[in-house]
Amino acid sequence: MSHELTYFLKVNIAIALFYAFYRLFFYKDTFFKWRRTALLCFFLVAACYPLLNIQEWVKSQEPIAAMADLYAGFMLPDIQIEASKAFSWKDFILSSLHYIYWAVCTGLFIRFFIQLTSIIKLAACTKTDYINGVKIHILNKEQGPFSFFKWIFINPDAHEKEEVEEILTHEKTHAGQWHSIDVIISELFCMICWFNPFIWLMKREVRCNLEFMADNKVLEHGYDSKRYQYHLLGLAHHKQVATLSNNFNVLPLKNRIKMMNTKRTGRIGRTKYLMFLPLAALLLIISNIEAIARNTERLAGQAVQPHVALTDTVPFEVVENMPVFPGGHQALMTYLLNNVKFPPEAMESGIQGRVVVQFIVEKDGSVNNPVIVRSIDPYLDKEALRVVSNMPNWTPGTQRGKTVRVKYTIPVSFRPSGPEEVMIVSHNNPTQIDHAEVVTIAYNNSAPTDPSTQVFEVVETMPEFPGGKEGLMNFLAQNIKYPVEAQNAKEEGRVIIKFTITKEGKVTNPHIARGISSSLNAEAIRIINTMPDWKPGKQRGQNVNVNYTVPITFSLNEKPRTEIENK
């Protein structure tokens, strides 16, 4: 589900929840100003709470800088490639609903624009006068009195003197308290969330409450309640200029008259409006519940650690500034590249797997107490421990400005017929390390070979496509085509193609490592053969040959995506 759709659904859920909350607690009281504030807060919170992402804050607490920097150098973002699709009723229905939604939104916006224009035009065309020091725009006899922002429209000749004074008091309340802002906000929400019945109910409550406020102000000025109510009934037949305005005789009159005769609510009842705060907080928590559930255990453990760290006996799992290998991540990769050796005994026996080594970076930066937390074979365990034990001193980790002891975990994967994988990550639970990112480091375990013919898997400076990663993604996106015969045969899946970038930058020897069909395989080969020359890779300052792997996923139900990675 896209972020936009998720946001949209959260807004509409909040509107439905807030309307139910309003009807349950605020509907019958007479705190009209408090009700107005609550209704505006409903709109504000509904629009903003999906954007307040606790998950981003939680992620900022994770010590993922090491993994991110290492991983970024070897993986490119997915590339979305257009492909023609067979007819699908599901796609047709979704597309139709999409067009219907925007058609209704457009129609509502046009109606809003017409109404707004008609009011502005009326204000410009009508004559103005002053009654009791109040500027008014004079209407014809068929139109009922109304206001819009600071404009007050009335036909004084159509009403008695006392009625005119009641109308002016009513409309001055709308104008002086900027009630038109509430009307505009509710109209905009209705245009966007028109399919949600609760937004229309919320809009009705906004309009009614504004009329309650203006009616209450008239009664506070000492006008006779019954006479005023009869006056409202007498104006019920007058024509409204536009629903955007605050009309003196706006319906439903029954509710307005009933509210005028309702006993005033006791002051203690205002305290119930504070219940809105926990409701808004609950929405925010539910909106981010996934991130909270995923990180609660880790954060709880982290919160206890600052106290025990002062004893210098219990090392930290996670700190504000994680330890750094001398020279940074690239230097750590180079160190592992040059020092890890595949034991001949293990190679002869065909033993392979992942050894997980955990060690402590002390306060002085020294590497201490390396232990195997996941064993594969004594020879592989011994090699992993040897490399870790011989590490130079690190820059120690810090917590609240003090150097502290920190645990670090390095899983090392050994495969006799291929490159070893080394992943650098600090983790509370080594059993979960399989799910983290992996950085592949290749080195030669056999006898020395001629560098001019040796083909590397990963080198210190990887080959670069003209224009960098963005240039490579653009090239693939613009040139890969979904073969028509494959679409007709409903062939889909993942084609993995490997090729070599020579020390001259030439793309050579493209071949299918995993195929699907002849047409899809041929398309993958074709696009690789059309590539321009690359900037060659380098190892220890010399241009070398480097292998590259490109998996391309073809899907009839989705846009094919291309993932670029080195293996």
C-alpha positions, -999 to 999 in steps of 0.1 A, spaced: 0 0 0 14 34 -10 22 60 16 -4 84 1 -32 58 4 -22 49 40 -23 85 49 -57 90 33 -72 60 51 -58 72 84 -74 106 80 -108 91 72 -106 67 101 -98 96 124 -128 116 111 -152 87 118 -137 82 153 -138 120 161 -174 123 150 -185 94 172 -165 110 201 -182 143 195 -217 128 194 -211 109 226 -196 137 248 -202 171 233 -235 170 213 -259 182 240 -239 207 260 -240 245 256 -203 252 256 -204 265 220 -169 280 220 -154 249 234 -173 228 208 -159 250 181 -124 246 193 -129 208 195 -143 206 160 -113 225 146 -89 203 165 -106 173 151 -98 185 115 -62 195 125 -54 162 143 -70 141 115 -48 158 89 -16 158 109 -14 127 131 -5 103 102 25 126 95 39 124 130 59 93 125 73 78 158 88 51 136 113 76 122 123 86 158 126 50 168 148 42 138 171 72 147 180 53 179 193 23 160 231 20 155 226 12 118 252 36 104 278 8 100 255 -15 81 240 14 60 274 27 48 286 -8 39 254 -18 22 251 14 2 282 7 -18 270 -26 -32 232 -22 -38 212 1 -60 175 9 -56 150 -11 -75 143 1 -110 107 1 -122 103 -8 -159 70 -3 -178 55 -34 -194 23 -39 -212 -3 -59 -193 -31 -83 -202 -66 -71 -194 -75 -75 -157 -109 -69 -142 -92 -60 -109 -71 -33 -126 -101 -21 -145 -122 -17 -114 -94 0 -94 -87 24 -123 -124 32 -126 -127 39 -89 -97 62 -92 -112 82 -120 -146 84 -102 -130 97 -71 -111 124 -89 -142 133 -110 -163 139 -79 -135 158 -63 -133 180 -93 -170 185 -94 -171 195 -57 -142 219 -63 -160 235 -92 -191 240 -71 -170 255 -43 -153 279 -67 -187 289 -82 -201 297 -48 -171 316 -37 -171 336 -70 -208 344 -66 -203 358 -32 -174 379 -43 -193 391 -73 -223 400 -51 -201 420 -27 -187 439 -57 -221 446 -73 -243 455 -44 -247 489 -29 -233 495 6 -248 514 36 -243 518 73 -268 507 100 -258 515 136 -222 520 124 -221 486 107 -213 484 70 -238 463 51 -243 452 15 -279 457 5 -297 426 -10 -329 424 -30 -361 412 -13 -359 376 -23 -325 369 -7 -321 361 30 -295 378 52 -261 362 55 -224 370 61 -191 359 47 -159 368 66 -164 406 72 -191 411 46 -227 414 59 -255 411 34 -291 422 43 -321 440 29 -332 464 57 -364 473 39 -376 437 41 -375 436 79 -388 456 109 -364 477 128 -360 453 157 -356 424 133 -328 443 116 -311 448 149 -313 410 157 -300 401 123 -270 426 126 -262 412 161 -263 376 147 -242 383 116 -217 406 135 -210 375 156 -202 354 126 -180 382 111 -163 391 143 -154 356 153 -143 346 117 -168 317 115 -162 316 77 -128 299 84 -146 269 100 -170 267 70 -141 268 45 -121 241 63 -152 218 65 -159 223 28 -123 214 19 -124 182 39 -157 173 22 -142 178 -12 -113 155 -4 -131 129 17 -165 131 0 -171 93 1 -169 93 39 -204 99 53 -189 111 86 -172 141 71 -206 154 59 -220 148 94 -190 166 108 -196 195 84 -233 198 96 -222 199 132 -197 227 124 -224 248 107 -250 242 134 -226 251 162 -217 283 145 -254 292 144 -258 282 180 -230 307 189 -246 335 169 -281 328 183 -267 327 219 -251 361 213 -284 376 202 -301 363 234 -272 377 255 -280 412 241 -314 410 257 -337 403 227 -369 384 234 -363 347 228 -398 338 215 -399 368 192 -365 359 178 -376 324 172 -407 335 153 -385 358 133 -363 328 123 -394 308 112 -406 338 91 -373 339 72 -372 301 64 -386 307 29 -359 331 18 -335 321 -9 -298 313 1 -271 328 -20 -246 301 -14 -239 273 12 -205 288 18 -220 318 37 -233 320 72 -270 323 66 -293 339 92 -321 315 85 -299 284 79 -317 251 86 -324 230 106 -343 256 126 -357 230 149 -323 223 164 -315 260 168 -348 267 186 -344 236 208 -308 247 217 -320 282 226 -345 267 251 -320 242 265 -308 248 301 -272 260 302 -246 232 310 -228 235 344 -192 247 343 -179 214 356 -189 199 322 -160 216 305 -135 191 320 -148 164 296 -131 183 267 -97 172 281 -106 137 271 -97 147 235 -60 147 244 -57 110 253 -78 102 222 -53 121 200 -24 104 217 -40 70 212 -44 76 175 -8 85 172 3 54 190 -19 31 170 -6 48 138 29 38 148 22 5 167 43 -16 144 75 4 151 67 6 188 62 -32 191 94 -39 172 116 -17 193 100 -17 228 122 -46 240 154 -32 227 147 3 240 139 -11 274 172 -29 276 190 2 264 173 24 291 188 2 318 223 1 304 236 36 314 233 26 351 252 -7 348 278 8 326 293 28 355 304 -5 370 327 -12 340 316 -48 342 286 -51 318 293 -40 282 268 -21 262 249 -37 233 240 -3 218 254 32 225 250 67 211 284 66 192 293 31 182 330 20 181 348 26 148 376 6 132 407 26 124 400 43 90 363 36 91 342 10 74 362 8 42 393 1 62 376 -27 81 365 -43 48 400 -40 35 414 -56 67 391 -85 65 398 -88 27 435 -91 33 435 -113 64 407 -139 63 419 -172 48 398 -202 41 414 -231 60 427 -258 36 413 -285 59 378 -271 57 381 -267 19 392 -303 14 363 -315 36 338 -293 17 327 -276 50 309 -243 47 286 -221 67 285 -190 88 306 -185 119 294 -157 143 321 -141 164 313 -117 192 339 -95 209 341 -65 232 357 -32 222 371 -19 254 372 17 267 408 20 254 397 6 219 414 -28 223 395 -59 211 389 -83 239 373 -116 247 364 -128 211 340 -158 214 321 -180 189 284 -176 194 276 -198 164 300 -226 154 303 -244 121 336 -263 123 367 -260 145 389 -249 116 365 -222 105 360 -211 141 397 -209 147 402 -187 116 375 -163 125 388 -159 161 424 -154 147 414 -125 125 393 -108 152 420 -112 178 446 -96 156 426 -65 149 442 -31 158 427 -9 184 394 7 175 380 42 184 359 32 215 322 38 217 307 65 239 275 69 259 266 103 272 300 116 265 319 88 283 339 60 267 323 26 274 327 -11 267 306 -22 237 299 -56 223 303 -61 185 293 -90 164 308 -102 131 293 -131 112 317 -146 86 304 -170 60 327 -195 44 320 -212 11 347 -234 -5 338 -225 -41 330 -189 -38 338 -156 -20 334 -153 18 307 -130 31 315 -107 60 288 -87 77 296 -61 103 268 -53 127 262 -47 163 232 -67 175 216 -77 208 206 -112 195 231 -130 174 205 -156 164 188 -128 143 218 -118 124 208 -138 93 182 -111 86 207 -82 85 224 -68 54 255 -87 41 286 -72 26 304 -96 3 342 -96 4 361 -117 -21 397 -128 -19 419 -155 -34 424 -186 -13 442 -206 -39 477 -202 -53 486 -168 -67 474 -161 -102 482 -136 -129 464 -103 -119 457 -96 -155 436 -127 -159 422 -130 -124 385 -121 -121 375 -105 -87 340 -106 -72 345 -75 -50 374 -50 -50 384 -19 -31 371 4 -59 342 -12 -77 336 -6 -114 313 24 -122 288 28 -150 290 61 -169 270 86 -148 272 64 -117 244 45 -101 218 69 -114 231 65 -150 230 27 -147 195 27 -134 183 51 -161 200 30 -188 183 -1 -177 149 16 -172 150 31 -207 162 0 -226 147 -31 -210 116 -43 -227 91 -70 -217 91 -94 -247 56 -96 -263 58 -134 -267 66 -138 -230 36 -117 -221 13 -136 -244 26 -169 -229 22 -154 -194 59 -161 -186 72 -144 -156 99 -148 -130 135 -138 -122 163 -139 -147 198 -137 -131 225 -126 -155 263 -124 -148 289 -106 -168 325 -94 -164 338 -58 -165 374 -60 -178 402 -39 -166 397 -18 -198 360 -12 -188 346 -35 -214 314 -56 -207 321 -92 -216 309 -127 -212 273 -121 -203 256 -154 -194 224 -166 -177 230 -178 -141 193 -185 -137 168 -184 -166 131 -185 -172 124 -187 -209 143 -182 -241 127 -148 -248 132 -134 -213 168 -148 -212 175 -133 -246 162 -98 -235 185 -99 -205 215 -108 -226 206 -82 -252 205 -53 -227 239 -63 -212 255 -64 -246 244 -29 -254 260 -14 -224 287 13 -229 322 9 -214 324 12 -176 351 28 -154 371 -3 -144 374 -16 -109 407 -13 -90 424 -35 -64 455 -21 -47 457 7 -72 456 -15 -103 428 -20 -128 413 -55 -125 386 -77 -140 354 -77 -119 322 -99 -121 288 -83 -118 254 -99 -113 221 -83 -123 188 -101 -113 158 -88 -134 123 -97 -122 95 -99 -149 60 -99 -136 27 -97 -155 8 -83 -125 34 -57 -116 59 -35 -132 91 -55 -138 118 -44 -114 156 -47 -118 178 -51 -88 215 -44 -92 240 -62 -69 275 -75 -68 281 -111 -61 
